[in-house]
């Protein structure tokens, strides 16, 4: 196994608590649309339900429930307003919090 790949996976594992706190803060924020919050809850319930609705879908039946939950969480954060996500990432001290923001400092004249 590639040591770099192992390092990337361990980095993801250690970032899970911060990611969970970010999601909880986004759920409490009133600026995040209600439909997005409901869709996130519905996706989480669907994934962990004992009915296993993804058993017949060729690609999704291979994925583990944890991977599907992580996908739902990532989609929730991606669809949330970018400014709100950046604000909460800065408040939590997550590295790369302003990576997606544009530099708006005025140029020299």
C-alpha positions as a Markdown table, in Angstrom:
| # | Residue | x | y | z |
|---|---|---|---|---|
| 1 | Unk | 0.0 | 0.0 | 0.0 |
| 2 | Unk | 1.2 | 3.5 | -0.8 |
| 3 | Unk | 2.3 | 5.3 | 2.3 |
| 4 | Unk | 1.0 | 8.6 | 1.0 |
| 5 | Unk | -2.4 | 7.1 | 0.5 |
| 6 | Unk | -2.3 | 5.8 | 4.1 |
| 7 | Unk | -1.4 | 9.3 | 5.3 |
| 8 | Unk | -4.3 | 10.9 | 3.5 |
| 9 | Unk | -6.7 | 8.4 | 4.9 |
| 10 | Unk | -5.4 | 8.9 | 8.5 |
| 11 | Unk | -5.7 | 12.7 | 7.9 |
| 12 | Unk | -9.4 | 12.2 | 7.0 |
| 13 | Unk | -9.9 | 10.1 | 10.1 |
| 14 | Unk | -8.5 | 12.8 | 12.4 |
| 15 | Unk | -10.6 | 15.5 | 10.7 |
| 16 | Unk | -13.9 | 13.7 | 11.4 |
| 17 | Unk | -14.5 | 15.4 | 14.8 |
| 18 | Unk | -14.1 | 18.8 | 13.3 |
| 19 | Unk | -16.3 | 17.9 | 10.4 |
| 20 | Unk | -19.0 | 16.7 | 12.8 |
| 21 | Unk | -18.8 | 20.0 | 14.7 |
| 22 | Unk | -19.0 | 21.9 | 11.4 |
| 23 | Unk | -22.1 | 20.0 | 10.4 |
| 24 | Unk | -23.8 | 20.6 | 13.8 |
| 25 | Unk | -23.0 | 24.3 | 13.7 |
| 26 | Unk | -24.5 | 24.5 | 10.2 |
| 27 | Unk | -27.7 | 22.7 | 11.3 |
| 28 | Unk | -28.1 | 25.3 | 14.1 |
| 29 | Unk | -27.5 | 28.2 | 11.8 |
| 30 | Unk | -30.7 | 29.9 | 10.5 |
| 31 | Unk | -29.0 | 31.0 | 7.3 |
| 32 | Unk | -28.8 | 27.4 | 6.0 |
| 33 | Unk | -32.0 | 26.6 | 4.1 |
| 34 | Unk | -34.5 | 24.3 | 5.9 |
| 35 | Unk | -34.9 | 22.1 | 2.8 |
| 36 | Unk | -31.2 | 21.3 | 2.9 |
| 37 | Unk | -31.4 | 20.4 | 6.6 |
| 38 | Unk | -34.4 | 18.1 | 6.0 |
| 39 | Unk | -32.7 | 16.5 | 3.0 |
| 40 | Unk | -29.6 | 15.8 | 5.1 |
| 41 | Unk | -31.7 | 14.2 | 7.9 |
| 42 | Unk | -33.6 | 12.2 | 5.3 |
| 43 | Unk | -30.4 | 10.9 | 3.7 |
| 44 | Unk | -28.9 | 9.9 | 7.0 |
| 45 | Unk | -32.1 | 8.1 | 8.1 |
| 46 | Unk | -32.3 | 6.3 | 4.7 |
| 47 | Unk | -28.6 | 5.2 | 4.9 |
| 48 | Unk | -28.8 | 3.8 | 8.4 |
| 49 | Unk | -32.3 | 2.3 | 8.1 |
| 50 | Unk | -32.4 | -1.5 | 8.3 |
| 51 | Unk | -34.3 | -1.8 | 5.1 |
| 52 | Unk | -31.1 | -1.4 | 3.0 |
| 53 | Unk | -32.6 | 0.5 | 0.0 |
| 54 | Unk | -29.2 | 0.5 | -1.8 |
| 55 | Unk | -28.9 | -3.3 | -2.1 |
| 56 | Unk | -30.2 | -3.4 | -5.7 |
| 57 | Unk | -28.3 | -0.5 | -7.0 |
| 58 | Unk | -25.1 | -1.8 | -8.7 |
| 59 | Unk | -22.6 | 0.9 | -7.5 |
| 60 | Unk | -24.1 | 1.8 | -4.1 |
| 61 | Unk | -24.5 | -1.7 | -2.7 |
| 62 | Unk | -20.7 | -2.0 | -2.5 |
| 63 | Unk | -20.3 | 1.2 | -0.4 |
| 64 | Unk | -20.5 | 0.9 | 3.3 |
| 65 | Unk | -23.0 | 2.8 | 5.3 |
| 66 | Unk | -20.2 | 5.0 | 6.8 |
| 67 | Unk | -19.1 | 6.0 | 3.3 |
| 68 | Unk | -22.7 | 6.8 | 2.3 |
| 69 | Unk | -23.1 | 8.9 | 5.4 |
| 70 | Unk | -19.8 | 10.7 | 4.7 |
| 71 | Unk | -21.0 | 11.4 | 1.1 |
| 72 | Unk | -24.3 | 12.8 | 2.5 |
| 73 | Unk | -22.4 | 15.0 | 4.9 |
| 74 | Unk | -20.1 | 16.3 | 2.2 |
| 75 | Unk | -23.0 | 17.1 | -0.1 |
| 76 | Unk | -24.7 | 18.9 | 2.8 |
| 77 | Unk | -21.6 | 21.1 | 3.4 |
| 78 | Unk | -21.2 | 21.7 | -0.4 |
| 79 | Unk | -24.8 | 22.8 | -0.9 |
| 80 | Unk | -24.8 | 25.1 | 2.2 |
| 81 | Unk | -24.1 | 28.8 | 1.5 |
| 82 | Unk | -20.3 | 29.1 | 1.1 |
| 83 | Unk | -20.0 | 32.3 | 3.2 |
| 84 | Unk | -21.8 | 30.5 | 6.1 |
| 85 | Unk | -19.5 | 27.5 | 5.8 |
| 86 | Unk | -16.4 | 29.6 | 5.7 |
| 87 | Unk | -17.5 | 31.6 | 8.7 |
| 88 | Unk | -18.0 | 28.4 | 10.8 |
| 89 | Unk | -14.8 | 26.9 | 9.6 |
| 90 | Unk | -12.9 | 30.0 | 10.7 |
| 91 | Unk | -14.7 | 29.9 | 14.1 |
| 92 | Unk | -13.7 | 26.2 | 14.5 |
| 93 | Unk | -10.1 | 26.9 | 13.4 |
| 94 | Unk | -10.3 | 24.3 | 10.6 |
| 95 | Unk | -7.3 | 24.6 | 8.3 |
| 96 | Unk | -8.1 | 25.8 | 4.8 |
| 97 | Unk | -11.2 | 27.7 | 6.0 |
| 98 | Unk | -10.7 | 30.5 | 3.5 |
| 99 | Unk | -9.3 | 28.4 | 0.6 |
| 100 | Unk | -12.4 | 28.9 | -1.5 |
| 101 | Unk | -12.8 | 32.6 | -0.8 |
| 102 | Unk | -11.7 | 35.2 | -3.3 |
| 103 | Unk | -9.2 | 37.9 | -2.4 |
| 104 | Unk | -11.0 | 41.2 | -2.5 |
| 105 | Unk | -8.2 | 43.5 | -1.3 |
| 106 | Unk | -7.8 | 46.6 | -3.5 |
| 107 | Unk | -4.9 | 46.8 | -5.8 |
| 108 | Unk | -2.3 | 49.5 | -5.7 |
| 109 | Unk | -3.0 | 52.5 | -7.9 |
